Amino acid sequence: MKHCFAVLTAALTLGLGAQAATLVGYAEMAADTFSTGPATGAWANGLRGPARFPAPPVQGFSGVQFGPGGTYWFLSDNGFGAKNNSADYALRLYSVALTAKKAAAEKGAVKVGNFISLRDPDGRVPFPIVNEGTRERLLTGADFDPEGFAFAPDGTLWVGDEFGPYLLHFSADGRLLEAPIGTPNLPGLPTLKGQTPLVIGHRGSSGTRPEHTLEAYRVAIEAGADFIEPDLVVTKDGVLVARHEPVIAVLDQAGKVVEATADVATRPEFRARVRTKALDGVQVTGYFAEDFTLAELKTLRAVERLPALRGKAFDGRFEIPTLAEVIALVRDAEANTGRKVGIYPETKHPTYMQKVAGHDISRLLIDTLVREKFTDPARVFIQSFEVGNLKALKATVMPAAGVNLPLVQLVSSADEAPYDWTAAGDARRYDALTTDAGLKDIATYASGVGAYKRWIIDAQGRTTDFVPRAHSAGLLVHTWTMRNEPTYLLPGYANDPEAELRQALWAGVDGFFTDFPATGARVAAQYTTPDLRSPQHPAFALGGSSAAANLPASGGFEGLNVTPDGKAVYALLEKTVTGDPAGQLRLMRYDLGARTWTLAGRYALEQGGEAIGDLTPVNGTQWLVIERDNKQGAEAAFKRLYLLDTAVKNADGTLKKTLVADLLAIRDPQNLGGTAVNGVMRFPYVTIENVLVLDASTVLVVNDNNFPATGGRGAAVQDRTEFLWLKLDAPLTLAPGVGRR
């Protein structure tokens, strides 16, 4: 009853008849089908015991191509389900002759012929293999997990591997021709020019140390920040120092400290320095940096601005640094580590500084950078929440000093406004800068926009179109501020700050300000690690920690094929790379002429889909892909065949795909497979790893039976290999050379 209900549900869900295929041919091979060779199956969980099988089993299959004389080549999988079970399973390609059962009275036939052994007699593999000391060095399922293969125009053989993942190149007779080709980490983040996003230590590592101290900056640099951010205010004697605001301690009407970044309120000698000033139009009472000389400020010590959230463990330990001291720290770090960290100064309240404090902060900044000889445009960004001082920097201040540094227009929330606009009677707010026209205007004087994160990810957690619009204007986008504490995270992130960072990166930001640069650097490293590695990568067997893997187990290449023109190999990962959007798989392209990898696109799994099974070409841009869940038998709910188009992208940047057939709702009016219920056949095996285009309307689909597994056709039934000839409802547009010649 349960099985019948599952069939009916699948048919109704698909709309049987719309994208259903019809079974027009069937054959099967018994599970206990063996080839010639030594007894196998002696290994279990890395321990050797007696062999379980008298010879190598032919199955399961993980790739199919046309063979000579109407036969097919099938690639054997890695053996007995896991690396540590398969040391005595030799990797082979089997020649198989198939006869399809096309009518109820007929019988299908499967005849296994000769085989090609994959081997490395020339020692191309640079790490130890099972048969290390032998002449032929036959490759086994403990060395590689082959998933998908194809013949190149020159007759050589290309095989995809899950363990590395690697691309393996063999001669036509199975001899490894070159060292395994690793897979580079090419995430394809949608940054302005494809560059790596910057990690910017917001006020240093302000989540772990009092902000704007040399200690906070030092920790940020050691954590991996690419830039550190000093907010700049001015002392009475005209020196730039790093503080978040010119007011270093804010007092309420009763004289109690409301917020402070220095311990000035505890110093009786400075009690008379309390002032009330209009800071950007708001009356603020407290101690202001411009009322202290540098020497006086140096007697103070920094305190945590958010003590209720971040504690007071480091209060009273660190001085207030000058910009010159921040630059010296960066230079010391470069001398000690070789890393060229940049600085990202903010000119705080330029209008206030000019009119109330009596200093032109923009000129002071450029003068200091020139004096300190720190004017490399690759290591400095200058930012401001006001507009006028950035335009002045671009038009007059920097040209007069002979420097040209990138400027960044900060954009706060829509209910706020650049104060220089407000002071001039301009009623516009920051949202005026976020329109297409506003962004184009910013591009006339700035290189980037420093956007409040809600312009990029709204309050409901949805990615907006802000970044692509800013990129269209030629602007970098650096967003602020990323913090680890749950109070700053949207509910959808489930208290995971890395989830917010990943969403911002996939939104296309070119950098982000973070109070916790260690967290930011850890996330950024997911996209800058040189290559992809699964936990089965041989480097981990040689002493490395598999915690460094950036692919799940068995997450490497599951589908692989050569383009119809023979110029490139396309290889599709089975699982999501760490840091990539959930359920998105990378499709890699390897140019056989240039011998270079590129990212061809990202494949999005459907809800219910958990992995892909195979990839085969249709034409120059279209591919058939098997997508499946990890269930079998009556529990199987998702086994489908899709047409993927690498030339068309969805709104989220993933490649467009179209449902071709539901493999759990195959029309079988003649009951060719012997398992149809009400004319509908299910193909409920866990892994379906073989698809091949026979002609414009017919494909061959074959399962991997994971020998000696059971459960596909019943809990106690050993899984056989079933060969399905499926007629598609809509014909495919084939490139020349695709299909049986």
C-alpha positions in Angstrom: 0.0 0.0 0.0 2.8 2.4 0.9 4.6 1.7 -2.4 1.4 2.4 -4.4 0.8 5.6 -2.6 4.4 6.7 -3.3 3.9 6.0 -7.0 0.6 8.0 -7.1 2.2 10.9 -5.2 5.1 11.0 -7.6 2.8 11.0 -10.6 0.6 13.7 -9.2 3.5 15.9 -8.1 5.1 15.8 -11.5 1.9 16.0 -13.4 2.6 12.7 -15.2 2.5 13.2 -18.9 4.1 16.7 -18.8 7.8 15.8 -18.2 7.5 12.0 -17.9 9.6 9.7 -20.0 8.4 6.4 -21.4 10.3 3.1 -20.9 11.0 1.7 -24.4 13.7 -0.7 -23.5 14.9 -2.6 -20.4 17.7 -5.0 -19.4 19.2 -6.0 -16.1 22.3 -7.6 -14.7 22.3 -9.7 -11.6 24.1 -8.3 -8.6 26.4 -11.3 -8.4 28.1 -10.7 -11.7 31.9 -11.2 -11.5 34.8 -10.6 -13.7 38.2 -12.3 -13.8 40.8 -11.6 -11.2 41.7 -12.3 -7.6 39.3 -12.7 -4.7 38.1 -9.3 -3.3 36.3 -7.7 -0.4 38.8 -8.5 2.3 38.8 -5.0 3.7 36.3 -3.5 6.2 36.8 -0.2 7.9 40.5 -0.3 7.1 41.0 -3.8 8.6 41.9 -6.8 6.5 40.1 -10.1 6.9 39.1 -13.0 4.6 37.9 -12.1 1.1 34.1 -12.1 0.8 33.9 -12.5 -3.0 35.6 -15.0 -5.3 36.5 -12.4 -8.0 36.1 -8.7 -8.7 32.4 -7.7 -9.0 31.7 -5.9 -12.2 29.3 -3.5 -10.5 28.5 -0.8 -9.6 28.8 1.6 -12.5 29.6 5.3 -12.3 29.9 6.4 -15.9 29.0 5.3 -19.4 30.2 6.0 -22.9 29.8 4.4 -26.3 32.0 1.5 -27.2 32.9 -0.1 -30.6 30.4 -2.2 -32.5 27.3 -1.1 -30.6 28.8 -1.9 -27.2 29.2 0.4 -24.2 32.0 1.2 -21.9 31.0 1.3 -18.2 33.3 2.7 -15.4 33.4 0.7 -12.2 32.9 2.7 -9.0 35.5 2.7 -6.3 34.5 -0.7 -5.0 32.8 -1.4 -1.7 31.3 1.9 -0.7 34.2 3.6 1.1 37.9 4.2 0.7 38.9 2.0 3.7 36.8 -0.9 2.3 38.2 -0.9 -1.3 42.0 -1.5 -1.2 41.6 -4.8 -3.2 39.1 -3.5 -5.7 40.9 -2.8 -9.0 39.5 0.2 -11.0 38.4 -0.9 -14.5 36.3 0.1 -17.5 34.1 -2.8 -18.7 32.9 -3.4 -22.2 29.3 -4.3 -22.1 26.9 -5.4 -24.9 23.3 -4.6 -24.2 20.1 -6.0 -25.8 17.0 -4.1 -24.8 13.8 -5.8 -24.0 11.3 -3.8 -26.1 8.1 -5.8 -25.7 6.6 -7.9 -22.9 7.4 -11.1 -24.7 11.0 -10.3 -25.3 14.1 -10.7 -23.0 16.8 -8.2 -22.5 20.4 -9.3 -22.3 23.6 -7.9 -20.7 27.0 -9.4 -21.7 30.1 -8.3 -20.0 33.2 -8.5 -22.3 36.8 -7.4 -21.9 38.0 -4.7 -19.5 40.6 -1.9 -19.3 42.6 -1.7 -16.0 43.4 1.7 -14.8 47.0 1.7 -13.7 50.1 3.9 -13.0 53.2 1.9 -14.1 55.2 5.1 -14.6 54.7 6.4 -11.1 52.8 9.5 -12.0 50.8 9.5 -8.8 52.8 11.6 -6.3 51.5 10.0 -3.1 51.6 6.4 -1.9 49.0 4.0 -3.5 47.9 0.6 -2.5 50.0 -1.3 -5.1 53.0 1.0 -4.6 55.7 -1.7 -5.0 54.3 -3.6 -7.9 55.2 -3.4 -11.6 51.8 -2.4 -13.0 50.7 -0.3 -10.0 47.1 -1.2 -10.5 44.9 1.6 -9.1 42.3 0.6 -6.6 39.2 2.1 -4.9 41.4 3.1 -1.9 43.4 5.3 -4.3 40.7 7.1 -6.2 36.9 7.1 -6.5 36.2 7.4 -10.2 32.9 9.0 -11.0 32.4 9.8 -14.7 34.7 9.5 -17.7 34.9 10.5 -21.3 37.1 9.9 -24.4 38.9 12.9 -25.9 39.2 13.3 -29.6 42.8 12.0 -29.4 41.5 8.8 -27.9 42.8 9.4 -24.4 40.6 8.9 -21.4 39.6 11.5 -18.8 38.2 10.4 -15.5 36.8 12.4 -12.6 37.6 11.5 -9.0 35.8 12.3 -5.8 38.6 11.8 -3.3 40.8 14.7 -4.4 38.9 15.8 -6.3 41.2 15.1 -9.2 41.0 14.9 -12.9 42.8 11.8 -14.2 44.2 11.4 -17.7 44.8 7.9 -19.1 45.8 6.5 -22.4 43.2 4.5 -24.3 44.5 1.3 -22.7 44.3 2.7 -19.1 47.9 3.9 -18.5 48.0 7.1 -16.4 49.7 9.7 -18.6 50.3 12.5 -16.1 50.1 13.3 -12.4 46.5 13.7 -11.0 45.3 17.3 -11.8 44.0 19.0 -8.7 41.0 21.3 -8.6 41.5 25.0 -7.8 39.2 26.8 -5.5 37.4 29.1 -7.9 34.3 30.3 -6.0 33.2 32.8 -8.6 32.2 35.4 -6.0 30.4 38.3 -7.9 32.8 41.0 -6.8 33.4 44.0 -9.1 36.4 42.6 -10.9 36.5 39.1 -9.5 38.9 40.1 -6.8 39.1 38.6 -3.4 36.9 40.5 -0.9 38.8 42.5 1.7 38.5 41.9 5.5 38.6 45.3 7.2 39.2 45.4 10.9 36.5 47.8 12.1 38.3 50.0 14.6 40.8 47.1 14.8 39.6 43.9 16.4 37.1 46.0 18.4 35.0 43.0 19.4 37.9 41.6 21.4 39.9 44.7 22.5 39.0 48.3 23.2 38.5 50.0 19.9 41.0 52.2 18.2 44.0 51.1 20.2 47.3 49.8 18.9 46.5 46.5 20.6 43.1 46.3 18.8 44.9 47.0 15.5 47.6 44.5 16.2 45.1 41.7 17.0 43.2 42.5 13.8 46.4 42.2 11.7 47.4 39.0 13.4 43.8 37.7 12.8 44.2 38.2 9.0 42.7 41.6 8.4 43.6 43.1 5.0 43.0 46.7 6.2 42.5 48.3 9.6 40.2 51.2 10.1 41.2 54.2 12.2 38.4 56.8 12.8 40.2 60.1 13.0 39.6 63.1 15.2 41.9 66.1 16.0 43.7 67.2 19.1 43.9 70.8 20.3 47.4 71.0 18.8 46.3 69.6 15.4 47.3 66.0 15.6 45.2 63.2 14.2 44.3 60.5 16.7 42.2 57.4 16.4 38.8 57.7 18.2 35.3 56.8 17.2 34.0 60.3 17.9 35.5 63.6 18.9 33.6 63.3 22.2 35.7 60.7 24.1 33.2 60.5 27.0 29.5 61.4 26.9 27.8 62.6 30.0 24.1 62.7 30.9 22.4 65.7 32.6 23.5 64.4 36.0 27.1 64.1 34.9 27.1 60.3 34.7 29.1 58.7 31.9 26.7 57.3 29.2 29.4 56.2 26.8 33.2 56.5 26.8 36.2 55.3 24.9 38.8 56.8 27.4 39.0 57.0 31.1 38.9 60.9 31.1 35.9 61.1 33.4 37.9 59.4 36.2 40.6 62.0 36.0 40.0 64.9 38.4 42.6 67.1 36.7 40.4 67.2 33.6 37.0 67.7 35.3 36.8 71.3 34.1 37.1 70.2 30.4 33.4 69.2 30.2 31.7 71.0 27.4 28.4 71.0 25.6 28.6 71.3 21.8 26.5 70.9 18.8 27.8 67.8 17.1 26.2 67.5 13.7 23.2 69.5 15.0 22.8 67.5 18.2 23.7 69.0 21.6 26.2 66.7 23.3 27.8 67.1 26.7 31.1 65.5 27.5 34.9 65.6 27.0 36.0 66.4 23.4 39.4 65.5 21.9 39.9 68.9 20.4 40.0 70.4 23.9 43.1 68.3 24.8 46.6 68.5 23.6 48.2 65.3 22.4 50.4 65.2 25.5 47.2 65.4 27.7 45.4 62.7 25.7 48.5 60.4 26.0 47.9 60.4 29.8 44.5 58.8 29.3 43.8 55.1 28.8 41.3 53.5 26.5 38.2 51.8 27.9 35.6 49.5 26.3 32.8 51.5 24.6 30.3 48.6 25.1 31.2 47.2 28.5 27.8 45.5 29.1 28.3 43.5 26.0 32.1 43.1 25.8 33.3 43.5 29.4 36.1 45.6 30.9 39.0 43.2 31.0 41.3 45.4 29.0 40.2 48.8 30.4 43.0 51.2 31.4 45.8 49.3 29.6 46.2 51.0 26.2 47.0 54.6 25.1 45.1 56.6 22.5 47.2 56.3 19.3 48.0 58.8 16.7 47.6 58.1 13.0 51.4 58.2 12.7 51.6 55.4 15.3 49.0 53.4 13.5 51.1 53.6 10.3 54.2 52.6 12.2 52.4 49.6 13.6 51.4 48.5 10.0 55.0 48.9 8.9 56.3 46.9 11.8 53.8 44.1 10.9 55.0 44.2 7.3 58.6 43.9 8.4 57.9 41.0 10.7 55.5 39.0 8.5 55.8 40.3 4.9 52.1 41.1 4.8 51.2 44.5 3.4 48.3 45.5 5.5 46.5 48.7 4.5 44.8 51.5 6.5 41.2 52.7 5.9 40.9 56.1 7.7 37.6 57.8 8.2 37.5 61.6 8.4 35.0 62.1 11.2 32.5 64.9 11.1 34.4 67.2 8.6 31.9 70.0 8.9 32.0 70.0 12.7 35.8 69.7 12.7 36.1 72.8 10.4 33.4 75.0 12.0 33.6 74.0 15.7 37.0 72.5 16.2 38.8 74.7 13.7 40.6 72.1 11.7 40.4 70.9 8.1 40.6 67.2 8.8 41.0 66.3 5.1 44.1 68.4 4.7 45.5 67.1 8.0 45.0 63.5 6.8 46.7 64.0 3.5 49.6 66.0 5.1 50.1 63.1 7.6 50.1 60.4 5.0 52.6 62.4 2.8 54.8 63.1 5.8 54.7 59.4 6.8 55.3 58.4 3.2 52.2 56.1 3.2 50.5 57.0 0.0 50.4 53.8 -1.9 46.8 53.7 -3.4 46.8 49.9 -3.0 47.1 50.4 0.8 44.9 53.3 1.6 41.1 54.0 1.3 39.8 57.3 2.7 36.1 57.3 3.7 33.6 59.8 4.9 29.9 60.0 5.8 29.9 63.5 4.3 30.0 64.3 0.6 31.7 67.7 0.3 35.0 66.8 1.8 35.4 63.7 -0.4 34.8 65.9 -3.5 37.3 68.4 -2.1 39.8 65.7 -1.6 39.4 64.5 -5.2 39.3 67.9 -6.8 41.9 70.0 -4.8 43.4 68.5 -1.7 45.0 65.4 -3.1 46.1 67.0 -6.4 47.8 69.7 -4.5 49.8 67.1 -2.5 50.6 65.0 -5.5 48.7 61.9 -4.4 45.7 60.1 -5.7 44.1 57.7 -3.2 40.8 55.9 -3.6 37.9 57.5 -1.8 34.8 55.7 -0.4 31.4 57.4 0.2 29.9 56.0 3.3 26.1 55.6 3.1 24.1 55.2 6.3 20.5 54.3 6.8 17.7 56.0 4.9 16.5 58.0 7.9 19.9 59.7 8.2 21.6 62.3 6.0 25.1 63.6 5.2 25.5 66.4 7.6 27.1 68.7 5.1 23.9 68.5 3.1 21.8 69.2 6.2 24.0 72.2 7.2 23.6 73.6 3.7 19.8 73.3 3.9 19.6 70.3 1.5 16.8 68.0 2.7 18.0 64.9 0.9 18.9 61.8 2.9 21.3 58.9 2.2 18.7 57.1 0.1 19.4 59.7 -2.6 22.9 58.3 -2.9 21.5 54.7 -3.4 19.6 55.4 -6.6 21.2 54.7 -9.9 21.7 58.4 -10.4 23.1 58.8 -7.0 25.6 55.9 -7.5 26.7 57.4 -10.8 27.3 60.7 -9.1 29.4 59.0 -6.4 31.5 57.4 -9.2 32.5 60.9 -10.3 34.6 61.4 -7.2 34.9 58.1 -5.3 36.1 54.6 -6.1 33.6 52.9 -3.8 30.6 53.0 -1.6 30.7 52.0 2.1 27.1 50.8 2.5 25.2 50.1 5.7 24.5 46.4 5.5 20.7 46.8 5.3 21.1 48.3 1.9 22.6 44.9 0.8 20.6 42.5 3.0 17.3 43.9 4.1 15.7 43.4 7.5 13.9 40.3 6.3 17.3 38.7 5.3 16.7 39.2 1.6 19.6 40.1 -0.7 18.8 43.3 -2.6 20.0 44.6 -5.9 22.2 47.3 -4.4 25.6 45.6 -5.1 25.0 44.9 -8.8 23.7 48.4 -9.3 26.7 49.9 -7.6 29.0 47.6 -9.6 27.2 48.8 -12.8 28.3 52.3 -11.8 31.9 51.0 -11.5 31.9 51.3 -7.7 33.4 48.9 -5.2 31.1 48.0 -2.3 32.4 47.7 1.2 29.7 47.0 3.8 29.5 47.6 7.5 29.4 46.4 10.3 29.6 42.7 10.8 29.6 41.6 14.4 29.5 38.2 16.1 27.1 39.0 18.9 23.5 37.7 18.5 22.0 41.1 19.2 23.4 42.3 15.9 22.3 39.3 13.8 19.0 38.7 12.0 17.0 35.8 13.3 17.5 33.8 10.2 21.2 33.4 10.9 20.5 31.4 14.0 23.2 33.2 15.9 25.8 32.3 13.2 27.8 35.4 12.2 29.5 33.4 9.5 26.1 33.0 7.8 25.7 36.7 7.5 29.2 37.1 6.1 28.6 34.4 3.5 25.4 36.0 2.4 27.1 39.4 2.0 29.9 37.8 0.0 27.5 36.0 -2.3 25.7 39.3 -2.7 28.9 40.5 -4.3 30.5 42.8 -1.7 34.1 43.7 -2.3 35.0 44.0 1.3 33.4 44.1 4.8 34.1 45.9 8.0 34.0 43.6 11.0 34.5 44.0 14.7 35.8 40.4 14.7 38.4 40.1 11.9 39.3 36.6 13.0 35.8 35.5 12.0 35.9 37.5 8.9 39.3 36.1 7.8 38.1 32.6 8.5 35.1 33.0 6.2 37.2 34.8 3.6 39.7 31.9 3.7 37.0 29.6 2.5 37.2 31.4 -0.8 41.0 31.9 -1.0 42.2 28.4 -0.1 44.1 27.4 -3.2 42.4 24.1 -4.0 39.4 22.0 -3.2 39.9 19.0 -0.9 37.6 16.4 0.4 38.3 14.6 3.7 39.6 11.7 1.6 42.3 13.8 0.0 45.6 12.0 0.2 47.2 15.0 1.9 45.2 14.2 5.0 46.3 10.6 5.0 49.9 11.9 5.0 49.5 13.8 8.3 47.3 16.8 7.5 44.1 17.4 9.4 41.0 16.6 7.5 39.4 19.6 9.3 41.0 21.6 6.5 38.8 19.9 3.9 36.5 22.3 2.1 34.3 19.7 0.6 32.1 17.1 2.3 33.1 13.4 2.2 32.5 12.0 -1.3 31.8 15.6 -2.5 34.2 15.7 -5.4 33.5 15.1 -9.1 30.4 13.0 -9.6 29.6 14.0 -13.2 32.3 14.4 -15.9 32.2 14.6 -19.7 33.9 16.1 -22.7 32.2 18.8 -24.7 30.9 17.8 -28.2 33.7 19.8 -29.8 36.3 17.9 -27.8 37.9 21.1 -26.5 37.1 20.9 -22.8 36.2 18.7 -19.9 33.2 19.7 -17.8 33.1 18.3 -14.2 30.3 18.8 -11.7 30.9 18.4 -8.0 28.5 16.2 -6.1 28.3 18.4 -3.0 28.5 22.0 -1.9 31.9 23.6 -1.3 32.3 25.1 2.2 31.2 28.7 2.1 29.1 28.4 -1.1 25.4 28.9 -0.9 23.6 25.9 0.4 22.5 23.5 -2.3 24.7 25.0 -5.0 27.3 22.9 -6.8 30.2 24.1 -8.8 30.5 23.2 -12.5 34.1 23.3 -13.5 35.6 23.6 -17.0 39.0 22.3 -17.9 40.4 23.6 -21.2 42.2 20.7 -22.8 44.3 23.0 -25.0 45.3 25.6 -22.4 45.3 23.1 -19.5 43.5 25.6 -17.3 40.5 25.5 -15.0 37.6 28.0 -15.0 34.3 28.0 -13.2 31.6 27.3 -15.8 28.8 28.1 -13.4 26.8 26.9 -10.4 24.2 24.2 -10.4 21.3 24.7 -7.9 19.8 21.6 -6.3 16.1 21.5 -6.0 14.3 21.2 -2.6 14.5 17.4 -2.1 17.6 17.0 -4.2 20.7 16.1 -2.2 23.3 15.3 -4.9 23.9 14.8 -8.6 24.6 11.5 -10.3 26.0 12.2 -13.7 26.5 14.7 -16.5 26.4 14.2 -20.2 26.5 16.6 -23.1 23.6 17.5 -25.4 25.1 20.3 -27.4 27.6 23.1 -26.9 25.8 24.7 -23.9 23.3 22.1 -22.7 23.9 19.0 -20.5 21.7 16.3 -19.0 22.1 16.0 -15.2 20.8 13.4 -12.9 19.7 14.8 -9.5 18.7 12.6 -6.6 18.0 12.3 -2.9 19.9 9.9 -0.7 16.9 7.5 -0.1 16.0 4.2 -1.7 13.0 1.9 -2.1 9.7 3.2 -0.9 11.4 6.1 0.8 12.9 7.4 -2.4 11.2 10.7 -3.2 13.5 12.6 -5.6 15.2 11.1 -8.7 15.1 13.4 -11.7 16.7 14.2 -15.0 17.3 17.8 -15.8 18.5 19.8 -18.9 21.1 22.3 -17.8 22.0 25.3 -19.9 25.4 26.9 -19.2 24.5 29.9 -21.5 21.5 31.0 -19.3 21.6 32.1 -15.7 18.8 32.6 -13.2 18.4 35.8 -11.2 20.6 34.3 -8.4 23.4 33.6 -10.8 22.9 29.8 -10.9 22.5 28.1 -14.3 19.1 27.5 -15.7 17.8 24.0 -15.8 14.6 22.4 -17.0 13.0 19.2 -15.8 13.2 16.5 -18.5 12.0 13.4 -16.6 11.0 12.1 -13.2 12.7 8.8 -12.7 10.2 7.9 -10.0 7.3 8.3 -12.4 8.4 6.6 -15.7 5.6 5.5 -18.0 5.9 1.7 -18.5 2.6 0.7 -20.2 4.1 -2.7 -21.2 5.6 -3.4 -17.7 9.0 -4.0 -19.4 10.8 -3.6 -16.1 8.4 -5.9 -14.3 7.9 -3.5 -11.4 5.3 -1.1 -12.9 2.2 -0.2 -10.9 -0.7 1.1 -12.9 1.6 1.6 -15.8 4.1 3.7 -13.8 7.6 2.5 -13.0 9.8 3.8 -10.2 13.6 3.8 -10.4 14.2 4.0 -6.6 17.9 3.3 -6.2 20.0 5.5 -3.9 22.5 6.2 -6.6 21.7 6.6 -10.3 25.0 7.5 -11.9 24.8 6.9 -15.6 23.1 8.8 -18.4 23.9 8.8 -22.1 22.2 10.4 -25.0 21.4 7.8 -27.6 19.5 10.0 -30.0 17.5 13.2 -29.9 14.6 11.5 -28.2 16.2 8.6 -26.3 18.5 8.3 -23.4 20.1 5.4 -21.5 19.9 5.6 -17.7 21.6 3.1 -15.4 21.9 2.8 -11.7 25.0 2.2 -9.5 24.0 -0.8 -7.4 26.6 -0.2 -4.7 27.4 -3.9 -4.6 26.6 -5.7 -2.4 23.9 -3.3 -1.2 20.2 -4.1 -0.8 17.1 -2.0 -0.5 16.3 -0.5 -3.9 13.7 -3.1 -4.8 13.2 -4.4 -1.3 14.9 -4.5 2.1 16.1 -8.1 1.5 16.6 -7.9 -2.2 20.2 -7.5 -3.4 20.4 -4.5 -5.8 20.8 -5.4 -9.4 21.9 -3.1 -12.2 19.0 -2.0 -14.4 19.4 -0.5 -17.8 16.6 1.8 -18.9 16.0 3.1 -22.5 13.8 6.2 -22.0 12.0 8.0 -24.7 11.6 11.7 -23.8 8.5 13.7 -24.4 10.3 16.5 -26.0 13.3 15.9 -28.3 16.7 17.3 -27.5 18.7 19.6 -29.7 21.8 17.6 -30.3 25.2 18.9 -31.5 26.9 16.9 -34.2 28.6 13.9 -32.8 26.3 13.5 -29.8 24.4 10.2 -29.7 25.2 6.8 -31.2 27.1 7.3 -34.4 
